[in-house]
Amino acid sequence: MNEQTTRRNYLRGATALGVAGIGSLSGCVGQLGGTDGSIPFGAILPVSVSGEIGTVGTHHAAAVEQAVKDVNRAGGIDGREIAVDVRDSAASSEQALTAYQELVDAGTLGFVGAVLSSASVQLAERVADDRIVQMSPASTSPQLSEAGRAGELKFFGRTVSSDILQAYVMAKILNSTQYIGADTTAILHTDDAFGSGLAEEIESAFDGTVTASVGFDPNGDQYTDVISEAVADEPDGVALVSLPGSATQSILSQRQEADHDAQWVLSAGLIPAQPPGPFNGVYGGSLASTQTTGAAKLGLKLSQFDTLASFTEQAYDALFVQALALERAEKRSSAAIARNLRAVSGGDGHTVTVGEFERAKKLLANGREVNYRGASGNLDLLATLEPVSEYLVQHVTDGSMTNVELLKRSYFTEVLE
């Protein structure tokens, strides 16, 4: 039995025990029935696939399970423990939809997921109809900012910023004479919802002329043709929108064959800690890591992992903040979670962080407000139920990556307005 199979069996066993009482809770969708048994939450994550996405799914599942443990250690909600049913998306939108329906049938009030924007876009349509809360830790597509609305409430939220912020960072690098100072640029992007969505936002934020916007298959190995197409009009800059993996290094290696002088800027997370030769000279815009108390506490709780995968902190926060919202609510329902998410994730309330559910319960019971500053930092969810994060402008020279500018939340507040 391989490691992934063992992981799947563990999740099935653990969650089956955790949701044993869910059947008696099911009634109206999004409503908690009965007075006993566990309170059902879920997660839709790519826990079965191989490679980096599978690692992300496994780490996210562990983070969600840890959040459940921390809530239950404080006595749960109304004396009832919460339970999480982790379902495998297999990095497939179709499988994610199947997993979602299984969670709805089991009576879930809210869930964490999905990871990929393509899956979350489809799920967000369903959660609005069913009035079930979805909190994604990693889906960054700009089109999700307005997704999942039903009447006065929004049922899709996320603990990671929209790619519109990343687009502003990449456009700033292209626009500014401090960096590339381009009058013209080409955009080379993955041919999917993430890539095309971010490409559109870059084009909107760039002050100059976009000479070409070219999609590519991230699973390919030959990119000389798409690179040549992108730089055919000799742009001053090239914006590369991709996901971490081998495609980025292959593209940067093969760009030398296109014989052009454009400077390149990469989307978030593409520059490794020790960038190899093909990365020399490129710029990048990446989320600023937050060395918060919450991040340190979660790192200790998940010490089985040497280094946490991308957005693992956000996965913990996505479950914990839902539990806080439900604790604050007068009624126990999905709608109540949606209505209270902003109240517990921002404002002037008393600060609570990772693992401090008991402190939050006491404060709320005494009529005080709480402000959750989580493993991923201050959430301060906007009306779109998403945070605004800080970003770094990065530059690679002589095999070393340097952080050259920190763009604070105030910068994005100004440009968004």
C-alpha positions in Angstrom: 0.0 0.0 0.0 1.5 3.3 -1.0 1.6 6.5 1.1 -1.3 8.2 -0.8 -3.5 5.1 -0.3 -2.7 5.1 3.4 -3.6 8.8 3.6 -6.9 8.2 1.9 -7.8 5.3 4.2 -6.8 7.3 7.3 -9.0 10.2 6.2 -11.9 7.9 5.6 -11.5 6.2 8.9 -10.9 9.4 10.9 -13.8 11.3 9.3 -16.2 8.4 9.5 -15.7 8.4 13.3 -16.0 12.1 13.4 -19.2 12.4 11.6 -21.0 9.4 13.0 -23.9 11.5 14.2 -24.3 13.6 11.1 -27.2 11.6 9.7 -29.5 12.6 12.5 -28.6 16.3 11.9 -29.6 16.4 8.3 -32.8 18.3 7.4 -33.0 21.5 5.6 -29.8 22.2 3.7 -27.5 24.5 5.7 -29.5 24.1 8.9 -28.2 22.4 12.1 -30.8 20.0 13.4 -31.1 18.2 16.8 -29.5 19.0 20.1 -26.8 16.4 20.2 -24.2 14.8 18.0 -21.3 16.6 16.2 -21.6 19.7 14.2 -20.6 18.9 10.5 -18.0 20.7 8.5 -16.2 19.5 5.4 -13.2 19.9 3.2 -12.7 19.3 -0.5 -9.0 18.9 -1.2 -6.7 17.1 -3.7 -5.4 14.5 -1.2 -4.9 11.6 -3.6 -2.9 13.1 -6.4 0.9 13.0 -6.7 3.4 15.8 -6.9 3.2 19.3 -5.5 -0.6 19.6 -5.7 -1.0 16.4 -3.7 1.4 17.7 -1.1 -0.7 20.8 -0.8 -3.8 18.7 -0.3 -2.3 16.5 2.3 -0.9 19.5 4.3 -4.2 21.4 4.0 -6.1 18.4 5.3 -3.8 18.1 8.3 -4.3 21.9 9.0 -8.1 21.6 8.8 -8.0 18.6 11.1 -5.8 20.5 13.6 -8.3 23.4 13.6 -11.1 21.0 14.5 -8.9 19.6 17.3 -8.3 23.1 18.7 -12.0 23.9 18.6 -13.0 20.7 20.3 -10.3 21.0 22.9 -12.2 24.1 24.0 -15.5 22.2 24.3 -16.7 22.8 20.8 -19.8 24.9 20.2 -22.8 24.6 22.5 -21.2 21.6 24.1 -21.1 19.8 20.8 -17.9 18.9 19.1 -17.4 19.8 15.4 -16.4 17.2 12.9 -14.7 17.5 9.5 -15.4 15.2 6.6 -12.4 15.5 4.2 -13.4 14.6 0.6 -10.9 14.1 -2.2 -11.2 16.4 -5.2 -8.4 14.6 -7.1 -7.6 18.0 -8.6 -10.7 17.6 -10.8 -13.6 20.0 -11.0 -16.0 17.1 -11.7 -14.8 15.2 -8.7 -15.0 18.3 -6.5 -18.6 18.7 -7.4 -19.3 15.1 -6.5 -17.6 15.5 -3.2 -19.6 18.7 -2.6 -22.9 16.9 -3.1 -21.8 14.2 -0.7 -21.0 16.8 2.0 -24.4 18.5 1.4 -26.2 15.1 1.8 -24.3 14.6 5.0 -25.6 18.0 6.4 -22.5 20.1 6.3 -22.7 23.7 7.3 -19.5 24.8 5.7 -16.4 23.5 4.1 -12.8 24.3 3.2 -11.8 24.2 -0.4 -11.2 23.9 -3.2 -7.5 24.5 -4.0 -7.7 25.1 -7.7 -9.7 28.1 -8.9 -11.3 26.1 -11.7 -13.0 23.9 -9.2 -13.9 26.8 -6.8 -15.6 28.7 -9.6 -17.9 25.8 -10.2 -18.5 25.1 -6.6 -19.3 28.7 -5.9 -22.3 28.5 -8.1 -23.6 25.6 -6.1 -23.0 27.1 -2.7 -25.0 30.2 -3.6 -28.0 28.1 -4.5 -27.7 25.8 -1.5 -26.6 28.6 0.9 -23.7 26.5 2.2 -20.5 28.4 3.2 -17.3 27.7 1.2 -14.0 29.1 2.3 -11.1 28.5 -0.1 -7.5 28.7 1.2 -5.9 28.9 -2.2 -8.2 29.8 -5.1 -7.1 33.2 -6.3 -9.1 33.8 -9.5 -10.4 37.4 -9.6 -13.8 36.2 -10.8 -14.4 34.6 -7.4 -14.5 38.0 -5.7 -18.2 38.3 -6.5 -19.0 34.6 -6.6 -21.4 32.8 -4.3 -23.8 35.6 -3.6 -27.4 34.8 -2.6 -29.5 37.8 -1.7 -27.8 40.0 1.0 -25.3 37.2 1.9 -22.2 35.9 0.2 -21.5 32.2 0.7 -18.1 32.0 -1.0 -15.1 33.4 0.8 -11.4 32.8 0.9 -8.5 33.3 3.2 -6.1 34.1 0.4 -6.1 37.4 -1.6 -7.5 37.7 -5.1 -5.1 37.7 -8.0 -6.1 41.2 -8.8 -3.5 42.2 -6.2 -0.9 40.1 -7.9 -1.8 41.8 -11.2 -1.2 45.2 -9.7 2.2 44.1 -8.5 3.2 42.7 -11.9 1.9 45.8 -13.6 3.8 48.0 -11.2 7.1 46.2 -12.0 6.3 46.6 -15.7 5.3 50.2 -15.4 7.9 51.6 -13.1 11.2 52.9 -14.4 12.6 51.7 -11.1 12.2 48.2 -12.5 11.3 47.4 -16.2 9.8 50.6 -17.3 8.0 49.0 -20.3 5.9 50.8 -22.8 4.9 47.5 -24.4 4.5 44.0 -22.9 3.5 40.5 -23.9 1.7 38.2 -21.5 2.4 34.4 -21.6 -0.1 32.5 -19.4 -1.3 29.0 -18.5 -4.3 28.2 -20.7 -6.8 27.9 -17.8 -9.1 29.9 -15.6 -6.2 31.0 -13.4 -3.9 32.0 -16.2 -6.4 33.8 -18.4 -8.0 35.5 -15.5 -4.7 36.9 -14.2 -3.7 37.9 -17.7 -6.8 40.0 -18.2 -6.2 41.8 -14.9 -2.5 42.5 -15.8 -3.6 43.9 -19.1 -6.1 46.2 -17.3 -3.5 47.4 -14.8 -0.7 47.9 -17.3 -0.2 51.5 -18.4 1.2 50.7 -21.8 0.2 48.4 -24.7 -0.1 44.7 -24.5 1.2 43.4 -27.8 0.2 39.7 -27.3 -1.5 37.5 -24.8 -0.6 33.8 -25.4 -1.8 30.7 -23.6 0.3 27.6 -23.1 -0.2 24.1 -21.8 1.6 23.9 -18.3 2.0 20.1 -18.8 4.1 20.5 -22.0 7.8 20.4 -22.5 8.4 22.5 -25.7 7.5 26.2 -25.5 9.7 27.8 -28.2 6.7 28.4 -30.5 4.5 30.1 -27.9 7.5 32.2 -26.7 8.2 33.3 -30.3 4.5 34.2 -30.8 4.5 36.3 -27.6 7.7 38.3 -28.5 7.0 38.6 -32.2 6.4 42.3 -31.9 9.5 42.9 -29.7 7.8 44.0 -26.5 9.8 45.7 -23.7 8.6 43.2 -21.2 7.1 39.8 -20.8 4.7 38.8 -18.0 4.8 35.1 -17.3 1.7 33.7 -15.5 2.2 30.1 -14.4 2.1 27.7 -11.4 5.1 26.3 -9.5 6.6 23.4 -11.4 8.9 22.4 -14.2 7.1 24.5 -16.9 8.5 27.8 -15.6 12.1 26.7 -15.7 11.6 25.1 -19.1 10.1 28.4 -20.5 12.8 30.5 -19.0 15.5 28.2 -20.5 13.9 28.1 -23.9 13.3 31.9 -24.0 16.9 32.3 -24.9 16.3 30.6 -28.2 13.7 33.4 -29.1 16.5 36.0 -29.4 14.8 39.0 -27.8 15.8 41.5 -25.2 12.6 41.9 -23.2 12.7 41.8 -19.4 10.5 39.2 -17.6 8.3 39.4 -14.6 6.9 36.2 -13.0 3.7 35.6 -11.1 3.7 34.7 -7.4 5.6 31.7 -6.1 7.6 31.0 -9.3 11.1 32.1 -8.1 12.7 29.4 -6.0 14.8 30.1 -2.9 18.0 29.3 -4.9 17.1 30.3 -8.5 19.1 28.4 -11.2 20.6 30.2 -14.2 17.5 30.6 -16.4 16.0 32.8 -13.7 18.8 35.4 -13.8 17.5 38.9 -14.4 13.8 38.1 -13.8 11.5 40.0 -11.5 8.7 38.5 -9.5 5.8 39.6 -7.2 5.1 37.2 -4.3 3.0 37.2 -1.2 5.0 38.5 1.8 5.4 35.8 4.4 4.0 36.8 7.7 6.1 35.7 10.7 3.1 35.9 13.0 2.5 34.2 16.4 -0.2 32.2 14.8 2.1 30.9 12.0 4.7 29.9 14.6 2.0 28.1 16.7 0.6 26.2 13.7 4.1 25.2 12.7 4.6 23.6 16.0 1.2 21.8 15.8 2.1 20.5 12.4 5.7 19.6 13.2 5.4 16.3 11.2 6.1 18.4 8.1 9.5 19.9 7.7 8.1 22.8 5.7 4.5 23.6 5.2 3.1 23.6 1.7 1.8 26.7 0.1 -1.4 28.2 1.8 -1.4 25.6 4.6 -1.8 28.5 7.1 -4.8 29.7 5.1 -6.4 26.2 5.2 -6.3 26.3 9.1 -7.7 29.8 9.1 -10.5 28.8 6.7 -11.9 26.3 9.1 -11.2 28.1 12.4 -12.8 31.4 11.3 -16.0 29.5 10.3 -16.1 28.0 13.7 -15.7 31.4 15.3 -18.5 32.8 13.1 -20.8 30.0 14.2 -19.9 30.6 17.9 -20.8 34.3 17.6 -24.1 33.6 15.8 -27.4 33.5 17.5 -28.5 30.7 15.2 -26.5 27.6 14.1 -26.7 27.6 10.3 -24.7 28.2 7.2 -26.4 31.6 6.7 -25.3 32.5 10.3 -21.7 31.7 9.5 -21.8 33.8 6.3 -23.4 36.7 8.3 -20.7 36.6 11.0 -17.4 36.0 9.2 -16.4 39.6 8.9 -17.3 40.4 12.5 -14.9 37.8 13.8 -12.1 38.5 11.3 -11.6 42.2 11.7 -12.6 45.3 13.5 -11.6 46.5 17.0 -12.4 43.3 18.9 -10.0 41.5 21.2 -7.3 39.6 19.3 -7.4 35.8 19.3 -5.1 33.6 17.3 -4.4 30.0 16.4 -5.7 27.6 19.1 -7.4 30.2 21.2 -11.0 29.1 20.7 -11.7 28.9 24.4 -10.6 32.5 24.9 -12.8 33.6 22.0 -15.8 31.7 23.5 -15.4 33.5 26.9 -15.1 36.9 25.2 -18.2 36.4 23.1 -20.1 35.0 26.0 -19.4 38.2 27.9 -20.6 40.4 25.0 -17.2 41.3 23.7 -16.1 41.1 20.1 -13.1 39.1 18.7 -10.7 39.8 15.9 -9.1 36.6 14.6 -5.5 37.1 13.6 -4.7 33.7 12.2 -1.8 31.6 11.0 -1.8 33.5 7.7 -1.9 36.9 9.4 -4.7 39.5 9.8 -7.7 38.5 7.7 -9.8 41.7 7.9 -12.1 40.2 5.3 -13.6 42.7 2.9 -17.3 42.7 1.8 -16.2 40.2 -0.8 -15.1 37.9 2.0 -11.4 38.0 1.1 -8.3 39.5 2.7 -5.9 42.1 1.3 -2.3 40.8 1.7 1.1 42.4 1.5 3.4 41.6 -1.5 7.1 41.7 -2.2 8.8 42.8 -5.4 11.7 40.4 -6.0 14.6 40.4 -8.4 17.1 37.7 -9.3 20.7 38.7 -9.9 23.8 36.4 -10.0 21.8 33.4 -8.8 20.4 35.2 -5.8 16.9 36.4 -5.2 16.5 39.8 -3.5 13.4 41.4 -2.0 13.6 45.0 -3.3 10.2 46.4 -2.1 7.4 45.6 0.3 4.0 46.7 -0.9 1.8 47.1 2.1 -1.9 46.7 2.5 -2.4 50.5 2.3 -0.9 50.4 -1.3 -3.6 48.0 -2.5 -6.3 49.9 -0.6 -5.4 53.0 -2.6 -5.2 51.3 -6.0 -8.4 49.3 -5.5 -10.2 52.5 -4.6 
